[in-house]
């Protein structure tokens, strides 16, 4: 049981947990999850941690089929620049390993934004807090839980 799933269970939030065999590759975890779960990649979202020019870490939840547009993220958060955060800092701050970072149950809750494309679906899939584990949840419920906002984050 991961902190993300524990939090959902404690709050009585409707969700489903889906397991799959994680890839041995060091990237494309989300595409692998999409293929194994038989879900379109547009419905599977990755949680990327970026660092702002202010040194604050923020979470961006974007479809695995797209790339995060850093300028859009910075603009949405009110910063001048954003760049991918250092792996060690991400893991220490969130409590999750890369490829398994969940927007839920982070050790230190980060300001979060979700790509607007999530609103096109009744449910989306996000990491359950480890590789090989996805949580299916309503995008509106997720946004409320992480006190996030919807904005355009991809091109």
TANORBEL-V189330 format. One record per helix or strand of 3 or more residues. SS is the DSSP state (h for helix, s for strand). FROM is the first residue (numbers start at 1). TO is the last residue. If there is no record, write none. Layout:
ss from to
SS FROM TO
SS FROM TO
This chain:
ss from to
h 3 11
s 16 19
h 29 37
h 41 43
s 44 52
s 57 63
h 70 77
s 82 84
h 87 94
s 111 115
h 116 120
s 124 127
s 133 137
h 139 145
s 149 151
